[in-house]
Amino acid sequence: MKKMSKTTKDNMITYLMVILIFIVVQILTSTGNVSSLLQGLLVPLCAYIILAVSLNLTVGILGELSLGHAGFMCVGAFTSAFFSKCAMEAIPVTGLRYFIALLIGAAAAGACGILIGIPVLRLKGDYLAIVTLAFGEIIKNIVNVLFIGKDENGFHFSTKDSLSLGLEDGGKVIINGPQGITGTPKDSTFIIGVALILVTLFIVLNLMHSRSGRAIMAIRDNRIAAESVGINITKYKLMAFSISAALAGVAGVIYAHNLATLTAQPKNFGYNMSIMILVFVVLGGIGNMRGSIIAAIILTLLPELLRSLSDYRMLIYAVVLIVMMLFNWSPKAIEWREKFSAKFRRGKNKSAKEAA
Amino acid sequence: MSFISYLINGISLGSVYAIIALGYTMVYGIAKMLNFAHGDVIMIGAYVVMTAIAGAGMPPLLAVLLAVIFCTVLGVVIESVAYRPLLNAASSLAVLITAIGVSYLLQNVALLIFGANTKSFSSVVPVPALALAGGALTISGETIVTIASCIVIMIGLTLFIKKSKAGQAMLAVSEDKGAAQLMGINVNGTIALTFAIGSALAAVAGVLLCSAYPSLTPYTGAMPGIKAFVAAVFGGIGSIPGALIGGILLGVIEIFGKAYISSQMADAIVFGVLIIVLIVKPTGILGKNIQEKV
């Protein structure tokens, strides 16, 4: 324990926090203190946390604004759900199937990340944001017009409707356009979700403190200076962006395997979702992984905890969001907070002196 | 003939996008922030007109005027309460997230007052449809008014910025805030004025949009808002003629995509073209390419 560096200690705290939350939730569930509604929220929450951590890699470490994170999640969700549905009979072992689905989802999303990243990472700031937003909307749109069926002759594709697939008798439609994928095995559990959060954290935190991570942060802080000391800008930018995308794909796999019917709606894969994840990241602290986790938990549970207020809950959510942002980021509020805490500390010192 | 009628419809839709995009582009030029709540101001403007006509029995023109005033005040209030404290924040993302919060707030206020049901919006345009080429081509009154208002607004705004003192102040603030302040320009006042103009335009756009597509829900403004934002980026964000070109191109592409390729894929086509344009010309069609200095 003595030899542990400060960063290792810091990382350990993050891992321990996740494990601690997991244990607390498990105890609460087994004693029956968690409503069924909240229990249903646990697996999506794991997906949101992974999304928040992975987006924080793009926003906090790479320093680029991405508004299309839900698009990568969508790619991961649909490719993995497609695989799971096809392989339901071929691979009856749930664990193995889920593992392969995870790899497929992450690989597909990561590949999309590279594909989009190569041309797009030349853009800067808000332009990059708008292109990623456009990418997310395109993915959602394509999934909604995609029909894929399977019979003994193999796979059939169409972009019109399920009838034009021309399936033989006994063939079945796997992706049914706007109706999405029905009957994905519900393999995601809270334990798997938490394990994947830990894996995600492990990947992201280790990347941050590796040689590559320092190169990425150098690019964020000053691109020209980084380039002039011989850092390959494109390589490292692409690396961060595609890892972030692949992790979003993992979140998509968790999300997809928790639903009976997977559809691409504006609510779950549109820009609203991307923005919600960005809210987690910014509210939790840009570049701070622990903050992202906490913000994701609070903001996911807040609307549920406010459920008794029914119609007013989203209104309160919005007000809380604005007030929290003003309090956290406004220069005046920061000044006031520092003054307040300085006063508090002085008061403490005084009382300590008096006691002596 | 159908080609021309699609083209006119596209220009009409594009004019609405252009008017909304102006709000985005002006605010971005001056405050360097993406005002995500802009689309929702459109929706509020449309609701105000609807309530004024159906509830209070106002004549349409007066109702539109009321909506413009209401949205102007709303824009200034939003700017001073939610955005101004954060304009000098350490991260430019802070004000973006606050704008998203404001957007949620406006949507939910509308949801509480008017309910989630789709309201039908009766057109406020008194101009009759125009039949051309012996009835083979009809141009609806809404289309004429939309295109005409877009032209008037563009000319008016360009003159305002080029000729008036306040317009010159806006240009100065967008170039260099600090230097503008040293020249005695009221920077906060100028930013507030920009928000006021942008929000007033949003109200006009809301009325035009809902006259052409007569259904109104609390989420009506979100998608046109995003598309207008795309249009602003398309034309080069911060540039006023850019907003016009971007808006009209976007509208035409959308209508043509719907008519000739696939109605479900229209949005994907619009966004796909955007990506291609930005890859070829990273600062948009009329955007200035500023070289980085070391």
Interface residues (C-beta under 8 A of the other chain):
Chain A: V59 L65 P119 V120 R122 L123 K124 D126 Y127 A129 I130 V131 L133 A134 F135 E137 I138 N141 I142 N144 V145 T159 I224 Y271 I275 L278 V279 V282 L283 I286 D311 Y312 M314 L315 Y317 A318 V319 L321 I322 M325 L326 N328 W329 S330 P331 K332 A333
Chain B: Y28 L34 F36 A82 P85 L86 N88 A89 A90 S91 L93 A94 V95 L96 I97 T98 I100 G101 V102 Y104 L105 Q107 N108 V109 L111 L112 I226 F229 V230 V233 I237 S262 Q264 M265 D267 A268 F271 G272 L274 I275 L278 I279 P282 T283 G284 E292 V294
